[in-house]
Amino acid sequence: MIEGKKLPAVSGTKVLTRDSVTISDNLKWNKHVDECNKKANTCIYFIVLLKRARVPVNNIINFYCSTIKPISGCYAPVFHYAPPSYLSDAIERVQMRVLAIISPHTSYQDSLVSFDLTTLKPGPHYDISI
């Protein structure tokens, strides 16, 4: 109640900060991760278009690192070092999809090494700077 008016209950809301954190009524981060993944997945189609246009792989990686990977920075204010494993896996799947499109016959770990990328799973190794 605010000034005698009853506020409606909501299942989640977006806090308009620099990274727009979505907070759920159950205090879980599923909605926030879903929102970030939706943003990233809309950009992945451009990776497919660049691949079809035979753009050099280094340019596609640069596009990924400048447009899609920064979206993963929106996970950092939420987790720091301890997300549940199912959410870590959801975060990592975005990068796995991109690398599978870019080099479909290479394993994920080999792609990380060959393109000089790090895992997106939050943890002590996680770096949101680009």
C-alpha positions in Angstrom: 0.0 0.0 0.0 1.3 3.4 -0.9 -0.7 6.4 0.2 -3.7 4.2 0.8 -3.6 2.6 -2.7 -3.0 -1.1 -3.1 -0.3 -1.9 -5.6 -0.8 -4.8 -8.0 1.4 -7.9 -7.4 3.7 -8.8 -10.3 5.8 -11.9 -10.9 8.8 -9.9 -12.0 10.0 -6.4 -12.9 12.9 -4.8 -14.6 15.1 -2.5 -12.7 16.3 0.2 -15.1 20.0 0.3 -14.3 22.8 0.3 -16.8 22.4 -3.4 -17.4 18.6 -3.6 -16.8 18.4 -6.4 -14.2 15.1 -8.3 -14.1 14.0 -9.3 -10.6 11.5 -12.1 -10.0 9.1 -12.4 -7.1 10.7 -15.7 -6.2 14.2 -14.1 -6.1 15.5 -16.4 -8.8 17.4 -15.2 -11.8 15.7 -17.3 -14.5 13.9 -14.3 -16.0 17.0 -12.2 -16.1 19.0 -14.9 -17.9 16.1 -15.5 -20.3 16.0 -11.8 -21.1 19.7 -11.7 -21.8 19.6 -14.8 -23.9 16.7 -13.4 -26.0 18.8 -10.3 -26.7 21.8 -12.5 -27.7 19.7 -14.9 -29.8 18.3 -12.1 -31.9 21.8 -11.2 -32.9 22.9 -14.8 -33.7 20.9 -14.7 -37.0 23.4 -12.1 -38.2 26.2 -14.6 -37.6 24.4 -17.0 -39.9 24.0 -14.3 -42.6 27.7 -13.4 -42.3 28.7 -17.0 -42.6 26.5 -17.4 -45.7 28.0 -14.3 -47.2 31.5 -15.9 -46.8 32.7 -13.2 -44.6 36.2 -14.1 -43.2 36.0 -16.0 -39.9 38.1 -13.3 -38.0 35.5 -10.7 -39.0 32.7 -12.8 -37.8 34.5 -13.4 -34.5 35.0 -9.6 -34.2 31.3 -9.1 -34.9 30.4 -11.6 -32.2 32.8 -10.1 -29.7 31.5 -6.6 -30.3 27.7 -7.2 -30.5 26.7 -10.5 -28.8 29.4 -11.1 -26.2 28.8 -7.8 -24.4 25.2 -8.9 -23.8 26.7 -11.6 -21.6 28.0 -8.8 -19.4 24.4 -8.3 -18.2 24.8 -11.5 -16.2 27.7 -10.2 -14.2 25.8 -7.8 -11.8 23.6 -10.7 -10.9 25.8 -13.6 -10.2 29.4 -12.6 -9.6 30.7 -16.2 -8.8 27.8 -18.5 -7.9 25.0 -19.1 -10.4 23.2 -22.4 -10.4 24.7 -24.8 -12.9 21.5 -24.8 -15.1 21.7 -21.1 -15.5 25.5 -21.2 -16.2 24.7 -23.8 -18.9 22.1 -21.5 -20.4 24.5 -18.7 -20.5 27.2 -20.8 -22.1 24.9 -22.2 -24.8 24.7 -18.8 -26.5 28.5 -18.9 -27.2 28.3 -22.6 -28.1 25.7 -21.8 -30.7 27.8 -19.1 -32.2 30.9 -21.2 -32.4 28.9 -24.1 -33.8 27.7 -21.8 -36.6 31.2 -20.4 -37.3 33.1 -23.7 -37.2 30.6 -26.6 -37.3 33.2 -29.3 -37.5 35.3 -28.2 -34.5 34.6 -29.0 -30.9 33.6 -26.2 -28.6 36.8 -26.3 -26.6 39.0 -26.3 -29.7 37.0 -23.3 -31.0 37.6 -21.4 -27.8 41.3 -22.0 -28.1 41.5 -21.2 -31.9 39.5 -18.0 -31.6 41.1 -16.9 -28.4 37.8 -16.8 -26.5 37.0 -17.7 -22.9 34.0 -19.4 -21.4 31.0 -17.3 -20.5 30.2 -19.2 -17.4 30.5 -16.8 -14.5 33.2 -17.6 -12.0 36.7 -16.5 -10.9 37.9 -16.5 -14.6 35.0 -14.4 -15.8 35.9 -11.1 -17.3 33.2 -8.7 -18.6 35.6 -6.2 -20.0 36.2 -6.3 -23.7 
